[in-house]
Amino acid sequence: MQDWDSLRIILAIARAGGLSGAARELGVTHATISRQLARAEDRSGSLLFDRMPTGLQPTTAGEAAIATATDVEQHMLDLGRRLAGADGRLSGPLSVTIPPLIIAHVLADDLTEFARTYPEIELSVLGDNAVLNLNRREADIAIRISRDPGDSLWGRKLADQQAAYYAADGFDFAACDTVPLVSFSMWRTPVPKALGENEKDITITATCDDMPSAVALVKAGMGITRMPVFVGETTDGLTRITELAIEPYAPIWMLTHADLKKSGKVRAFMEFMGERVAKRRGMFVVA
């Protein structure tokens, strides 16, 4: 087993626990993965996975192959980042992961202007709230909302943030004996502490796991919710509830891997967006 393709297949199967998951990860068919695994086992002269009812389990030989594949993958990732970091050209692919709400409410025009300014940079915008792994180059640059962006990455804080409570236009908080709340599944408690300490009774009308859904429900009149100021203040049909306190919210960061910080494309994007967001810092706090 002396080629990276075979090791890559074995590593994907080990991570996914089966052929189907490995096929999805690598973007090929189940039959292709099955054939390539059979070829790898034939070439190595060893059974690499036991076929169990619960999935594929690595044999002793398979564990050795997985360990080697992990090391090789890391060396290839390190090399790829170093080569990319030494590339000063303002052309070629550049992938950026950004939360969809920031794209919609803040950066859509700026991303468009960046693409016009640097037409030879092939910009891929990954609008995802998932934390993509910059060490594995799932993205070159990440714009994240985080209180702890991690010590292994390089970048800058773009803006501090605040959050406030918003309701549909016309909602009268003072007149409510019981306040309807659109809660979030990721909140530490269904009713935030500061809201729970309010004298009014709270009833949860819905629980969401993403902000766009919660914003839509609040606009439709289902209840109030807490959201970042940049969302609440720029969404038509929403009114901030001034009787409830403004709260601190996680800052916005722009990050890359240290190996990529000298890349021409990475530097161009980070400088461009850093300047644009700096001019709009007032969007993220209540004046």
Disulfide bonds with the S-S distance in Angstrom:
none
